[in-house]
Amino acid sequence: MATGNILVADDDAAIRTVLSQALARAGYEVRVTGTAATLWRWVQAGEGDLVITDVVMPDENAFELLPRIKKLRPDLPIIVMSAQNTFMTAIKASERGAYDYLPKPFDLKELVAIVGRAMSEPRTRVAREKPEEIEGMPLVGRSPAMQEIYRTLARLMQTDLTVMITGESGTGKELVARALHDYGKRRGGPFVAINMAAIPRDLIESELFGHEKGAFTGANARSAGRFEQAEGGTLFLDEIGDMPMEAQTRLLRVLQQGEYTTVGGRTPIKTNVRIVAATNKDLRVLIQQGLFREDLFFRLNVVPLRLPPLRERTEDIPDLARHFFKLAASEGLPLKHMEPAAVERMKRYRWPGNIRELENLIRRLAALYPQELVTDQLVEAELGHDAPVVSRQTQAPTNGGSAPSANSHAEDDATLSLSVEHHLATLFRTHGDQLPPPGLYHRVLREIEYPLISAALSATRGNQIKAAELLGLNRNTLRKKVRDLDIRLMRSPR
């Protein structure tokens, strides 16, 4: 049974009661208060082995109180709760020495588990200088998925651990990498980004590590690489899955030994940079295909961080839209607002381009339409006839209530075939005379499977048995694909 004395401060009597009962059942002695003044008096008197406090209190903000507590009793663990569950709330809690941060509403079992860890392994955290331009923080959203990302980032800020950020294109991977730098202990150093997919493969080693004069044809002078430019700061390796094997081997040496040599050079150069990598590819598949080194993957994947696509966090769309409208207004465009129906229409959209696509839409709405209030008709006009997310109930075509004719089936199959052929033709055409990157089969299969299965589930209103029949799949196979593709299901009408 756990032991220890817990001090709880929250102006909500219901939360005080719930926490008191849960912690008492776990074996702790609990004292509760609704004011910061009483909490501070208890701490001054030496009471409590751990503090749990809300941020917004009637007499004082907890973020103003935390530095005083940490100065007086640096070994006292503090867990911060807040309904203001933004990225900066998590960052401020970490900066002011909190042991952990929990957004409201929270899971009681998780809180009790955190208390247990804090009581068994107390630690000292020194309050850190507040970084500049906090209000310019680009990470926006209050969804549960984003809350977990905020908490993870807050824990990583004062470390040099290598981070691997994964997520679809447009989910904000570089923004997260920039946040790790700007709000971490290396913020005084440079942030250098390099996109592996945007550089010719035969020049990547030179771009990363620099080259000596005469190292190759055209090398008329010594050139510093990105590692040298990022010294003392953070190097962001975007689209790491496109790095050629030769460069992967050299990067592995840097991660293992902390040194590198320039192209054409012989003297090892010590390096002091934090590595943050990102990819929208499945590196484990590339490893199986012999295109990515497994030992490099494990060196880079010390802390994996997955960014959810926008379709998994549609509750963040109102906050994101307001954020982008304000950005557009700061650039001289008129400030716009959205009616609730317009927001709902945006929530039903699948957002294949994720946050980047949403930002572009907001800029168009701000620039092209004179009215201040954005209606659902305007949003519909911009989004067109793109498919909504599966989790929103949509009406399938009924064909007058009768079964579709053989001709309609043939027309549908022909349309689908033309659509796939067009997609593949476009894919090959964009690469000119070169073949697309390896892994084409699995990549195209994923692109086709998700909308195909989503459309079948939408047409059958979430009935997986009927959807399996429609697709010609075994029901268990369909269930596995729904789970693997992370397709959210609508409820079947009763």
C-alpha positions as CSV (number, residue, x, y, z in Angstrom):
1,M,0.0,0.0,0.0
2,A,1.3,3.5,-0.9
3,T,2.2,6.0,1.8
4,G,2.7,9.7,1.9
5,N,0.9,13.0,2.2
6,I,-0.6,14.7,-0.8
7,L,-1.6,18.4,-1.0
8,V,-4.4,19.0,-3.5
9,A,-5.4,22.6,-4.6
10,D,-8.3,23.1,-6.9
11,D,-11.2,25.7,-6.7
12,D,-13.7,23.0,-8.0
13,A,-15.1,21.2,-4.9
14,A,-16.1,18.2,-7.0
15,I,-12.6,17.7,-8.3
16,R,-11.2,18.0,-4.8
17,T,-13.6,15.3,-3.6
18,V,-12.8,12.9,-6.4
19,L,-9.1,13.3,-6.1
20,S,-9.2,13.0,-2.3
21,Q,-11.2,9.7,-2.5
22,A,-9.0,8.2,-5.3
23,L,-5.7,9.0,-3.5
24,A,-7.1,7.8,-0.1
25,R,-8.0,4.5,-1.7
26,A,-4.4,4.2,-2.9
27,G,-3.2,4.6,0.6
28,Y,-2.2,8.3,0.7
29,E,-3.1,10.9,3.3
30,V,-4.7,13.9,1.5
31,R,-5.2,17.6,2.4
32,V,-7.4,19.6,0.0
33,T,-7.8,23.4,-0.4
34,G,-9.5,25.7,-2.9
35,T,-6.9,28.5,-2.7
36,A,-3.3,29.1,-3.7
37,A,-2.7,31.0,-0.4
38,T,-3.5,28.0,1.7
39,L,-1.4,25.7,-0.4
40,W,1.5,28.1,-0.1
41,R,1.1,28.2,3.7
42,W,1.2,24.4,3.9
43,V,4.3,24.2,1.7
44,Q,6.0,26.9,3.9
45,A,5.2,24.8,7.0
46,G,7.0,21.8,5.4
47,E,3.8,19.8,4.9
48,G,3.2,17.4,2.0
49,D,5.3,15.0,0.1
50,L,3.7,15.9,-3.3
51,V,1.5,18.7,-4.6
52,I,-1.4,18.5,-7.1
53,T,-2.6,21.9,-8.2
54,D,-4.9,23.4,-10.8
55,V,-3.4,26.3,-12.8
56,V,-6.3,28.9,-12.5
57,M,-7.0,29.5,-8.8
58,P,-9.3,32.3,-7.4
59,D,-6.4,34.1,-5.7
60,E,-3.3,33.3,-7.7
61,N,-2.2,31.5,-10.9
62,A,-0.3,28.4,-10.1
63,F,2.4,29.3,-12.6
64,E,3.2,32.3,-10.4
65,L,3.3,30.1,-7.3
66,L,5.4,27.2,-8.7
67,P,8.7,29.1,-8.8
68,R,8.3,30.1,-5.2
69,I,7.6,26.5,-4.2
70,K,10.6,25.1,-6.2
71,K,12.9,27.7,-4.7
72,L,11.8,26.9,-1.1
73,R,11.5,23.1,-1.6
74,P,13.2,22.0,-4.8
75,D,12.6,18.3,-4.1
76,L,8.9,18.6,-3.8
77,P,7.2,17.1,-6.8
78,I,4.3,19.1,-8.3
79,I,1.7,17.8,-10.7
80,V,-0.2,20.5,-12.6
81,M,-3.7,20.2,-13.9
82,S,-5.4,22.5,-16.3
83,A,-8.5,22.9,-18.5
84,Q,-6.5,25.4,-20.5
85,N,-5.0,22.5,-22.3
86,T,-2.8,24.2,-24.9
87,F,0.8,23.5,-25.9
88,M,2.1,26.5,-23.9
89,T,0.3,25.2,-20.8
90,A,2.4,22.1,-20.9
91,I,5.6,24.1,-21.7
92,K,5.0,26.5,-18.9
93,A,4.4,23.7,-16.4
94,S,7.7,22.1,-17.5
95,E,9.6,25.4,-17.4
96,R,8.4,26.1,-13.9
97,G,9.6,22.8,-12.5
98,A,6.4,20.7,-12.6
99,Y,6.9,16.9,-12.3
100,D,4.1,16.4,-14.8
101,Y,1.2,18.0,-16.5
102,L,-2.3,16.6,-16.9
103,P,-5.0,18.2,-19.1
104,K,-8.6,18.2,-17.8
105,P,-10.5,15.9,-18.0
106,F,-7.9,13.3,-17.0
107,D,-8.0,9.6,-16.1
108,L,-7.9,9.0,-12.4
109,K,-5.8,5.8,-12.8
110,E,-3.2,7.7,-14.8
111,L,-3.0,10.4,-12.2
112,V,-2.6,7.9,-9.3
113,A,0.1,6.1,-11.4
114,I,2.0,9.4,-11.9
115,V,1.7,10.1,-8.2
116,G,3.2,6.7,-7.5
117,R,6.2,7.4,-9.8
118,A,6.8,10.8,-8.4
119,M,6.7,9.6,-4.8
120,S,9.1,6.8,-5.5
121,E,11.5,8.8,-7.6
122,P,11.5,12.5,-6.5
123,R,13.5,14.8,-8.6
124,T,14.6,18.4,-8.6
125,R,13.8,20.6,-11.5
126,V,15.2,24.1,-11.7
127,A,12.8,26.8,-13.0
128,R,14.1,27.8,-16.5
129,E,14.1,31.1,-18.3
130,K,10.9,31.8,-20.2
131,P,11.6,31.7,-23.9
132,E,10.9,34.6,-26.1
133,E,7.8,35.0,-28.4
134,I,5.6,32.5,-26.5
135,E,2.5,33.8,-28.2
136,G,4.0,33.0,-31.6
137,M,3.9,29.2,-30.9
138,P,2.5,27.6,-34.0
139,L,1.2,24.3,-32.5
140,V,-2.5,24.7,-32.1
141,G,-5.2,22.2,-30.9
142,R,-6.8,20.9,-27.7
143,S,-7.8,17.4,-28.9
144,P,-6.6,14.4,-26.8
145,A,-4.2,13.4,-29.5
146,M,-2.5,16.8,-29.4
147,Q,-2.5,16.9,-25.6
148,E,-0.4,13.7,-25.6
149,I,2.0,15.3,-28.0
150,Y,2.3,18.5,-25.9
151,R,3.1,16.4,-22.8
152,T,5.7,14.4,-24.7
153,L,7.3,17.6,-26.1
154,A,7.4,19.2,-22.6
155,R,9.3,16.2,-21.3
156,L,11.8,16.4,-24.2
157,M,12.6,20.1,-24.1
158,Q,15.5,19.9,-21.7
159,T,17.0,16.7,-23.2
160,D,19.2,16.0,-26.2
161,L,17.5,12.8,-27.1
162,T,17.2,12.0,-30.8
163,V,13.6,12.2,-31.9
164,M,11.9,10.5,-34.9
165,I,8.7,12.4,-36.0
166,T,6.4,10.4,-38.3
167,G,3.2,11.5,-39.9
168,E,1.5,12.2,-43.2
169,S,2.6,15.1,-45.4
170,G,1.2,18.4,-44.1
171,T,0.8,17.3,-40.4
172,G,3.4,19.8,-39.2
173,K,6.5,17.7,-38.6
174,E,8.9,20.7,-39.1
175,L,6.8,22.9,-36.8
176,V,7.2,20.2,-34.1
177,A,11.0,20.0,-34.7
178,R,11.2,23.8,-34.5
179,A,9.3,23.7,-31.2
180,L,11.7,21.2,-29.8
181,H,14.5,23.6,-30.7
182,D,12.9,27.0,-29.8
183,Y,11.7,25.9,-26.4
184,G,14.6,23.6,-25.5
185,K,18.0,24.1,-24.0
186,R,19.6,24.5,-27.5
187,R,17.4,27.5,-28.4
188,G,20.5,29.8,-28.3
189,G,22.0,27.8,-31.1
190,P,21.1,27.5,-34.8
191,F,18.2,25.5,-36.2
192,V,19.2,24.0,-39.5
193,A,16.8,22.0,-41.7
194,I,17.5,19.8,-44.7
195,N,15.0,17.9,-46.9
196,M,16.5,14.7,-48.3
197,A,13.9,14.5,-51.0
198,A,14.7,18.0,-52.3
199,I,18.4,17.4,-52.9
200,P,20.0,15.3,-55.7
201,R,21.1,12.0,-54.2
202,D,24.8,12.4,-55.2
203,L,25.0,15.8,-53.4
204,I,23.5,14.8,-50.1
205,E,26.8,13.8,-48.4
206,S,28.3,17.1,-49.4
207,E,25.3,19.0,-48.2
208,L,25.4,17.2,-44.8
209,F,29.1,17.0,-44.1
210,G,30.6,19.7,-46.3
211,H,33.5,19.2,-48.8
212,E,37.1,20.2,-49.3
213,K,38.4,22.1,-52.2
214,G,39.0,19.7,-55.1
215,A,36.9,16.9,-53.6
216,F,35.0,16.6,-56.8
217,T,34.5,18.4,-60.1
218,G,33.2,21.9,-59.4
219,A,34.4,21.9,-55.8
220,N,36.4,25.1,-56.2
221,A,36.5,26.0,-52.5
222,R,35.9,24.4,-49.2
223,S,32.1,24.4,-48.2
224,A,30.6,24.0,-44.8
225,G,27.9,21.3,-44.5
226,R,24.7,21.3,-42.5
227,F,26.4,19.6,-39.5
228,E,28.9,22.4,-39.2
229,Q,26.2,25.1,-39.7
230,A,24.1,23.5,-36.9
231,E,26.9,23.2,-34.4
232,G,25.6,23.8,-30.9
233,G,22.0,23.7,-32.1
234,T,19.5,21.3,-33.8
235,L,19.8,19.6,-37.2
236,F,16.4,18.6,-38.7
237,L,16.6,15.8,-41.2
238,D,13.3,15.9,-43.1
239,E,12.2,13.0,-45.3
240,I,15.0,10.8,-43.8
241,G,13.6,7.8,-45.8
242,D,14.9,9.3,-49.0
243,M,18.5,9.4,-47.7
244,P,20.8,7.2,-49.9
245,M,22.6,4.3,-48.4
246,E,26.1,5.8,-48.6
247,A,24.9,8.9,-46.6
248,Q,23.1,6.6,-44.1
249,T,26.4,4.9,-43.3
250,R,28.1,8.2,-42.7
251,L,25.2,9.5,-40.6
252,L,25.4,6.3,-38.5
253,R,29.0,7.0,-37.7
254,V,28.1,10.5,-36.5
255,L,25.4,9.1,-34.2
256,Q,27.7,6.4,-32.9
257,Q,31.0,8.3,-32.4
258,G,30.0,12.0,-32.5
259,E,32.3,12.9,-35.3
260,Y,32.4,13.1,-39.1
261,T,34.7,13.8,-42.0
262,T,34.0,16.2,-44.9
263,V,33.8,14.8,-48.4
264,G,37.5,14.8,-49.5
265,G,38.7,15.4,-46.0
266,R,40.7,13.1,-43.7
267,T,40.6,14.7,-40.3
268,P,37.6,13.7,-38.1
269,I,35.5,16.7,-36.9
270,K,33.8,16.5,-33.5
271,T,30.2,17.6,-33.6
272,N,27.7,18.8,-31.0
273,V,24.2,18.9,-32.5
274,R,20.8,17.5,-31.6
275,I,19.3,15.3,-34.3
276,V,15.6,15.4,-35.1
277,A,14.5,13.3,-38.0
278,A,11.1,13.1,-39.8
279,T,9.4,10.9,-42.4
280,N,6.1,10.3,-44.0
281,K,7.2,6.8,-45.0
282,D,7.1,3.5,-43.1
283,L,10.8,3.0,-42.4
284,R,10.3,-0.6,-41.4
285,V,9.0,-1.4,-44.9
286,L,12.1,0.3,-46.3
287,I,14.3,-1.8,-44.0
288,Q,12.6,-5.0,-45.4
289,Q,13.2,-3.8,-48.9
290,G,16.9,-3.1,-48.2
291,L,16.6,0.6,-48.6
292,F,17.2,1.8,-45.1
293,R,19.7,0.6,-42.5
294,E,18.1,-1.1,-39.5
295,D,20.9,0.0,-37.1
296,L,20.4,3.6,-38.2
297,F,16.7,3.3,-37.7
298,F,17.2,2.3,-34.0
299,R,19.7,5.1,-33.5
300,L,17.2,7.7,-34.8
301,N,14.1,6.2,-33.3
302,V,15.1,6.8,-29.7
303,V,11.9,8.8,-29.0
304,P,9.2,8.1,-31.7
305,L,6.6,10.8,-32.0
306,R,3.6,10.3,-34.3
307,L,1.7,13.3,-35.5
308,P,-2.0,12.5,-36.2
309,P,-3.6,13.4,-39.5
310,L,-6.2,16.2,-39.4
311,R,-9.0,13.7,-39.9
312,E,-8.1,12.2,-36.5
313,R,-8.3,15.5,-34.7
314,T,-11.2,17.3,-36.4
315,E,-12.2,18.9,-33.1
316,D,-9.1,21.1,-33.5
317,I,-10.4,22.6,-36.8
318,P,-12.1,25.6,-35.2
319,D,-9.0,26.6,-33.3
320,L,-6.8,26.0,-36.3
321,A,-9.1,28.0,-38.5
322,R,-9.1,31.0,-36.1
323,H,-5.3,30.8,-35.9
324,F,-4.9,30.8,-39.7
325,F,-7.4,33.6,-40.1
326,K,-5.4,35.7,-37.6
327,L,-2.2,34.9,-39.5
328,A,-3.8,36.0,-42.7
329,A,-5.0,39.2,-41.1
330,S,-1.5,40.0,-39.8
331,E,-0.4,39.8,-43.5
332,G,-3.0,42.4,-44.5
333,L,-6.0,40.3,-45.4
334,P,-9.3,41.0,-43.8
335,L,-10.1,39.2,-40.6
336,K,-12.9,36.6,-41.2
337,H,-15.1,34.5,-38.9
338,M,-16.9,31.2,-39.6
339,E,-20.5,30.3,-38.9
340,P,-21.1,27.0,-37.1
341,A,-22.4,25.2,-40.3
342,A,-19.2,26.1,-42.1
343,V,-17.1,24.6,-39.3
344,E,-19.2,21.4,-39.4
345,R,-18.8,21.1,-43.2
346,M,-15.0,21.4,-42.6
347,K,-15.1,18.7,-40.0
348,R,-16.8,16.3,-42.4
349,Y,-14.0,16.7,-45.0
350,R,-11.2,14.1,-45.0
351,W,-8.3,16.6,-45.4
352,P,-5.8,14.5,-47.5
353,G,-3.4,17.4,-47.4
354,N,-3.9,17.8,-43.6
355,I,-3.1,21.1,-41.8
356,R,-1.2,22.5,-44.9
357,E,-4.4,22.0,-46.9
358,L,-6.5,23.7,-44.2
359,E,-4.2,26.7,-44.1
360,N,-4.4,27.1,-47.8
361,L,-8.2,26.9,-47.7
362,I,-8.3,29.6,-45.0
363,R,-6.1,31.9,-47.0
364,R,-8.3,31.5,-50.1
365,L,-11.4,32.3,-48.0
366,A,-9.7,35.3,-46.6
367,A,-8.5,36.6,-49.9
368,L,-11.2,35.8,-52.4
369,Y,-14.5,36.5,-50.7
370,P,-15.6,40.0,-49.5
371,Q,-18.0,38.9,-46.7
372,E,-16.7,38.8,-43.2
373,L,-18.7,35.7,-42.2
374,V,-17.7,32.5,-43.9
375,T,-20.7,30.3,-44.6
376,D,-21.0,26.6,-45.3
377,Q,-21.8,27.5,-49.0
378,L,-18.4,29.2,-49.3
379,V,-16.6,26.2,-47.8
380,E,-18.6,23.8,-50.0
381,A,-17.6,25.9,-53.1
382,E,-13.9,25.6,-52.2
383,L,-13.9,22.0,-51.1
384,G,-16.0,20.8,-54.0
385,H,-17.2,17.3,-54.0
386,D,-14.4,15.7,-52.1
387,A,-15.3,12.8,-49.9
388,P,-16.1,13.5,-46.2
389,V,-14.6,11.6,-43.3
390,V,-16.1,8.2,-42.7
391,S,-17.1,9.0,-39.1
392,R,-19.7,11.4,-40.2
393,Q,-23.0,9.8,-41.4
394,T,-23.7,10.4,-45.1
395,Q,-26.5,9.3,-47.3
396,A,-25.6,6.8,-49.9
397,P,-27.2,7.1,-53.4
398,T,-30.4,5.0,-53.4
399,N,-31.1,4.8,-57.1
400,G,-34.8,5.3,-56.3
401,G,-34.7,2.5,-53.8
402,S,-34.1,-0.2,-56.3
403,A,-31.0,-2.3,-56.8
404,P,-28.3,-0.9,-59.1
405,S,-28.4,-2.1,-62.6
406,A,-25.7,-4.1,-64.3
407,N,-25.0,-1.1,-66.5
408,S,-24.4,1.0,-63.4
409,H,-22.0,-1.6,-62.0
410,A,-20.1,-1.6,-65.2
411,E,-20.0,2.2,-65.3
412,D,-18.7,2.3,-61.7
413,D,-16.0,-0.3,-62.5
414,A,-14.9,1.6,-65.6
415,T,-14.8,4.9,-63.7
416,L,-12.7,3.3,-60.9
417,S,-10.3,1.8,-63.5
418,L,-9.9,5.1,-65.3
419,S,-9.3,6.8,-61.9
420,V,-6.6,4.4,-60.9
421,E,-4.9,4.6,-64.4
422,H,-5.0,8.3,-64.2
423,H,-3.4,8.3,-60.7
424,L,-0.6,6.0,-61.8
425,A,0.0,7.9,-65.0
426,T,0.3,11.1,-63.1
427,L,2.7,9.5,-60.6
428,F,5.0,8.3,-63.3
429,R,4.8,11.6,-65.3
430,T,5.9,13.7,-62.3
431,H,9.1,11.8,-62.1
432,G,10.0,12.5,-65.8
433,D,12.4,9.8,-67.2
434,Q,13.2,8.4,-63.7
435,L,11.3,5.7,-62.0
436,P,9.3,6.6,-58.9
437,P,11.0,5.8,-55.5
438,P,10.9,2.1,-54.4
439,G,7.9,0.8,-52.5
440,L,5.4,1.9,-55.2
441,Y,3.1,-1.2,-54.8
442,H,2.5,-0.7,-51.0
443,R,2.2,3.1,-51.4
444,V,-0.4,3.0,-54.1
445,L,-2.2,0.2,-52.4
446,R,-2.5,2.3,-49.2
447,E,-3.7,5.3,-51.2
448,I,-6.4,3.2,-53.0
449,E,-7.5,1.0,-50.1
450,Y,-8.4,3.7,-47.6
451,P,-10.9,5.6,-49.8
452,L,-12.2,2.4,-51.3
453,I,-13.0,0.8,-47.9
454,S,-14.2,4.1,-46.5
455,A,-16.6,4.5,-49.4
456,A,-17.9,1.0,-48.9
457,L,-18.5,1.5,-45.2
458,S,-20.1,4.9,-45.9
459,A,-22.5,3.3,-48.5
460,T,-23.4,0.5,-46.0
461,R,-23.7,3.0,-43.1
462,G,-20.9,1.3,-41.1
463,N,-22.3,-2.3,-41.6
464,Q,-19.1,-4.3,-41.9
465,I,-20.9,-7.5,-43.1
466,K,-22.5,-5.7,-46.0
467,A,-19.3,-3.7,-46.7
468,A,-17.4,-7.0,-46.9
469,E,-19.9,-8.4,-49.3
470,L,-19.8,-5.3,-51.4
471,L,-16.0,-5.4,-51.6
472,G,-15.8,-9.2,-52.1
473,L,-13.7,-9.6,-48.9
474,N,-13.9,-12.0,-46.0
475,R,-15.4,-10.2,-43.0
476,N,-12.3,-10.8,-40.8
477,T,-10.1,-9.5,-43.6
478,L,-12.1,-6.3,-43.7
479,R,-12.0,-5.9,-40.0
480,K,-8.2,-6.3,-40.0
481,K,-7.9,-3.7,-42.8
482,V,-10.2,-1.2,-40.9
483,R,-7.9,-1.6,-37.9
484,D,-4.6,-1.4,-39.8
485,L,-5.7,1.6,-41.8
486,D,-7.2,3.3,-38.7
487,I,-10.6,3.9,-40.3
488,R,-13.1,5.4,-38.0
489,L,-16.5,3.8,-38.3
490,M,-19.9,5.5,-38.2
491,R,-22.7,3.8,-36.1
492,S,-25.2,1.7,-38.0
493,P,-28.7,3.0,-37.6
494,R,-30.9,0.9,-35.3
